[in-house]
């Protein structure tokens, strides 16, 4: 009896250790996906450095702004005799660039600043900088224009709740997939499967559209209405997990379907965030169409 008790304790210990390993692996993968999404999205600030007189100066240029205020563009002061000019125009508006010279900040003369004019929600500006020094003129970025997209303000509690639920759905989803592949006997398998579906439903299919409604004026711009990639990715993930839950309930491929759903989630999070999203059509604005009616969703 004592031997069987010790054996049972050993099995429980193995189950516990395996569960901890799977949680650790899930957390690591989630961190990797979060960083990837953060640094590859089209609204992530553009970072780089420029070298003058052997000194490297770092800069960070905005690619996202709020429609209620002008966007502050900053650049390091490169010294006496150097100047920085900001060129910008409305994205896809077929117009000439406007320009303005960056001037020192009042509270920090080591930093130059200029402002890009605010645009309606989903409006975009493309811009670049021209740096003039005694060594010549340098364009930044040297081979492209930066595109900056504007959005309306989103209430912080709503946005934070959306982000937390999406992170939790990612964590539970990856954990479910790893469990289905390597530890299907884990008693946590079904609970975390349902947690994945609940968090994704709440964060992606309920709060996600509400965030978009505040930011761009539309609850949904994905399939059947438009081709917003973020909406479509969320829809595909959600359907995948619904099918996985159905398979577990009906005992139809109860481990294979959750593994596939987790694989689909992995692929989705390897696609940069905010691609092919809402975009203001300036041609419609020129025709007198109201800004909220001139937002495209990728269909055209």
Legacy VTK file of the C-alpha trace (Angstrom):
# vtk DataFile Version 3.0
C-alpha trace
ASCII
DATASET POLYDATA
POINTS 300 float
0.000 0.000 0.000
2.849 2.326 0.860
4.553 1.486 -2.410
1.423 2.299 -4.409
1.090 5.567 -2.496
4.641 6.536 -3.329
4.063 5.559 -6.950
0.929 7.734 -7.027
2.870 10.633 -5.576
5.483 10.159 -8.279
2.858 10.232 -11.029
1.291 13.364 -9.559
4.732 14.916 -9.398
5.361 14.120 -13.070
1.993 15.613 -14.046
2.752 18.756 -12.060
6.239 19.107 -13.562
4.912 18.619 -17.094
2.195 21.207 -16.476
4.750 23.741 -15.241
6.977 23.125 -18.255
4.054 23.659 -20.605
3.110 26.915 -18.850
6.702 28.155 -19.090
6.889 27.268 -22.782
3.552 29.008 -23.392
4.669 32.177 -21.616
7.916 32.285 -23.607
6.049 31.853 -26.905
3.522 34.535 -25.963
6.346 36.973 -25.174
7.938 36.234 -28.556
4.654 36.822 -30.390
3.937 40.029 -28.463
7.366 41.469 -29.274
7.015 40.420 -32.921
3.592 42.050 -33.194
4.914 45.165 -31.507
7.961 45.736 -33.691
6.571 44.658 -37.085
3.247 46.505 -37.178
2.900 49.468 -39.576
2.067 51.858 -36.694
5.192 51.049 -34.655
7.603 54.025 -34.448
10.477 53.994 -36.899
13.805 53.888 -35.073
17.278 54.504 -36.444
20.401 56.577 -36.133
22.285 59.166 -38.146
26.053 59.722 -37.944
27.618 63.181 -38.150
31.262 63.993 -37.392
31.735 60.472 -36.094
28.907 60.802 -33.572
25.817 58.588 -33.767
22.465 60.242 -33.025
19.415 58.059 -32.410
15.906 59.028 -33.506
12.353 57.700 -33.213
9.694 58.810 -35.705
5.963 58.412 -35.114
3.708 56.300 -37.355
0.499 56.664 -35.350
-1.412 59.688 -34.113
-4.677 60.781 -32.508
-7.148 62.693 -34.656
-7.698 65.317 -31.958
-4.177 66.765 -32.014
-1.185 67.465 -34.225
1.615 64.896 -34.125
4.935 65.986 -32.697
7.913 64.885 -34.803
11.242 65.100 -32.985
14.827 64.708 -34.132
18.176 65.210 -32.365
19.930 68.555 -32.841
23.047 67.770 -34.869
24.940 70.917 -33.969
25.537 74.390 -35.319
25.068 74.740 -39.046
22.813 71.695 -39.273
19.116 71.895 -40.092
16.272 69.433 -40.474
13.287 69.972 -42.748
10.061 67.982 -42.528
8.279 67.086 -45.791
4.727 65.719 -45.698
1.540 65.265 -47.701
-1.729 63.398 -47.444
-1.363 59.719 -48.310
-2.541 58.784 -51.831
-3.901 62.289 -52.350
-1.712 62.974 -55.423
-0.488 66.328 -54.134
2.851 68.066 -53.703
4.828 67.781 -50.478
4.615 70.618 -48.002
7.591 71.335 -45.758
8.594 73.076 -42.576
11.873 73.452 -40.684
12.189 71.743 -37.322
13.035 74.116 -34.449
14.572 73.512 -30.989
12.217 72.483 -28.223
11.677 75.109 -25.565
12.571 72.806 -22.689
15.406 70.908 -24.411
17.501 72.670 -27.052
19.200 69.372 -27.915
16.000 68.200 -29.591
14.341 69.631 -32.709
10.617 69.376 -33.260
7.946 70.000 -35.834
4.279 69.137 -36.097
2.247 67.166 -38.586
-1.319 68.503 -38.939
-4.061 66.385 -37.465
-6.246 64.354 -39.825
-9.677 62.737 -39.453
-9.815 59.167 -38.148
-8.225 56.701 -40.621
-6.528 59.611 -42.385
-2.873 59.115 -43.246
0.104 61.351 -43.899
3.314 60.282 -45.574
6.455 62.117 -44.576
10.237 62.143 -44.502
13.021 64.324 -43.125
15.824 66.059 -44.975
18.926 66.596 -42.843
21.407 69.249 -44.019
24.907 69.413 -42.557
28.316 70.603 -43.707
28.787 67.130 -45.183
25.735 67.345 -47.418
22.037 66.497 -47.435
20.655 63.208 -46.155
17.101 61.942 -46.453
15.562 59.995 -43.561
14.408 57.345 -44.219
16.662 57.297 -47.249
14.565 54.996 -49.466
10.927 55.496 -48.454
8.299 57.686 -46.837
6.901 56.962 -43.415
3.127 56.581 -43.282
1.351 57.863 -40.183
-2.260 56.860 -39.486
-4.660 58.786 -37.262
-7.371 57.350 -35.032
-9.928 58.707 -32.620
-9.222 58.357 -28.880
-10.256 55.041 -27.319
-11.314 54.916 -23.632
-8.424 53.461 -21.648
-10.507 50.889 -19.680
-11.931 49.495 -22.924
-8.559 49.319 -24.653
-6.803 47.779 -21.631
-9.539 45.164 -21.197
-9.324 44.263 -24.889
-5.542 43.876 -24.765
-5.595 41.802 -21.565
-8.214 39.399 -22.914
-6.333 39.004 -26.207
-3.104 38.249 -24.343
-4.900 35.729 -22.132
-6.508 34.053 -25.144
-3.063 33.773 -26.723
-1.579 32.282 -23.536
-4.412 29.809 -22.995
-4.543 28.952 -26.685
-0.854 28.111 -26.945
-1.043 26.157 -23.692
-4.026 24.205 -25.044
-2.175 23.382 -28.259
0.950 22.211 -26.434
-1.190 20.145 -24.077
-3.060 18.512 -26.965
0.241 17.515 -28.558
2.328 16.440 -25.567
0.080 15.987 -22.541
-3.512 15.221 -23.597
-4.088 13.523 -20.228
-3.529 16.857 -18.413
-6.648 17.605 -16.305
-6.273 21.281 -17.255
-6.803 20.526 -20.941
-10.545 21.188 -21.093
-10.616 24.165 -18.687
-7.916 26.066 -20.580
-9.589 25.202 -23.888
-12.777 26.878 -22.682
-10.793 29.780 -21.223
-9.248 30.311 -24.668
-12.626 30.463 -26.358
-14.148 32.737 -23.702
-11.226 35.196 -23.717
-11.077 35.296 -27.510
-14.835 35.832 -27.748
-14.733 38.650 -25.222
-11.506 40.286 -26.335
-11.649 39.713 -30.077
-15.306 39.495 -31.046
-16.889 41.862 -28.501
-14.348 44.374 -27.213
-12.319 44.371 -30.457
-15.177 45.768 -32.561
-15.962 48.302 -29.821
-12.350 49.517 -29.874
-12.547 49.833 -33.645
-15.851 51.700 -33.384
-14.241 54.307 -31.154
-11.025 54.480 -33.188
-12.398 54.496 -36.740
-16.183 54.691 -36.507
-17.034 51.133 -37.601
-17.684 48.035 -35.525
-16.583 45.569 -38.197
-14.584 46.001 -41.407
-13.650 42.389 -42.068
-15.156 39.696 -44.293
-18.466 40.366 -46.019
-18.056 44.135 -45.459
-14.398 44.744 -46.237
-10.963 43.180 -46.087
-9.550 44.489 -42.823
-6.819 41.961 -42.085
-7.012 42.273 -38.293
-10.760 41.593 -38.275
-10.381 38.649 -40.629
-7.521 37.154 -38.604
-9.581 37.414 -35.433
-12.588 35.820 -37.131
-10.502 32.902 -38.419
-8.989 32.310 -34.979
-12.379 32.468 -33.293
-13.983 30.016 -35.718
-11.029 27.684 -35.274
-11.471 27.597 -31.510
-15.245 27.199 -31.772
-14.694 24.130 -33.960
-12.105 22.852 -31.481
-14.545 23.231 -28.580
-17.234 21.466 -30.597
-14.852 18.630 -31.362
-14.052 18.147 -27.672
-17.729 18.232 -26.658
-18.720 15.763 -29.387
-15.538 13.697 -28.981
-14.585 14.249 -32.642
-10.804 14.579 -32.953
-10.786 16.022 -29.409
-7.038 16.605 -29.408
-6.290 17.130 -33.080
-8.756 20.012 -33.521
-7.408 22.070 -30.574
-3.873 21.474 -31.865
-4.911 22.738 -35.303
-6.662 25.766 -33.745
-3.485 26.588 -31.836
-1.502 26.243 -35.061
-3.863 28.648 -36.815
-3.449 31.088 -33.909
0.331 30.828 -34.233
0.187 31.612 -37.952
-2.137 34.569 -37.290
0.245 36.095 -34.765
3.118 35.762 -37.218
1.288 38.241 -39.470
2.039 41.889 -38.528
-0.737 43.704 -36.694
-2.899 46.470 -38.267
-2.151 45.537 -41.878
-4.712 46.562 -44.530
-6.839 48.417 -42.007
-9.217 51.357 -42.313
-8.025 54.165 -44.589
-9.503 57.563 -45.392
-10.129 58.143 -49.097
-9.050 61.739 -49.704
-10.501 61.669 -53.224
-13.940 61.289 -51.625
-13.169 64.101 -49.203
-12.389 66.396 -52.145
-15.823 65.555 -53.569
-17.492 66.777 -50.384
-18.115 63.409 -48.753
-18.009 63.515 -44.957
-14.890 61.980 -43.418
-16.737 59.199 -41.586
-18.361 58.160 -44.885
-15.076 58.238 -46.813
-13.281 55.512 -44.857
-12.276 52.509 -46.937
-11.952 49.036 -45.493
-9.617 47.484 -48.023
-12.333 46.425 -50.487
-11.270 48.905 -53.182
LINES 1 301
300 0 1 2 3 4 5 6 7 8 9 10 11 12 13 14 15 16 17 18 19 20 21 22 23 24 25 26 27 28 29 30 31 32 33 34 35 36 37 38 39 40 41 42 43 44 45 46 47 48 49 50 51 52 53 54 55 56 57 58 59 60 61 62 63 64 65 66 67 68 69 70 71 72 73 74 75 76 77 78 79 80 81 82 83 84 85 86 87 88 89 90 91 92 93 94 95 96 97 98 99 100 101 102 103 104 105 106 107 108 109 110 111 112 113 114 115 116 117 118 119 120 121 122 123 124 125 126 127 128 129 130 131 132 133 134 135 136 137 138 139 140 141 142 143 144 145 146 147 148 149 150 151 152 153 154 155 156 157 158 159 160 161 162 163 164 165 166 167 168 169 170 171 172 173 174 175 176 177 178 179 180 181 182 183 184 185 186 187 188 189 190 191 192 193 194 195 196 197 198 199 200 201 202 203 204 205 206 207 208 209 210 211 212 213 214 215 216 217 218 219 220 221 222 223 224 225 226 227 228 229 230 231 232 233 234 235 236 237 238 239 240 241 242 243 244 245 246 247 248 249 250 251 252 253 254 255 256 257 258 259 260 261 262 263 264 265 266 267 268 269 270 271 272 273 274 275 276 277 278 279 280 281 282 283 284 285 286 287 288 289 290 291 292 293 294 295 296 297 298 299
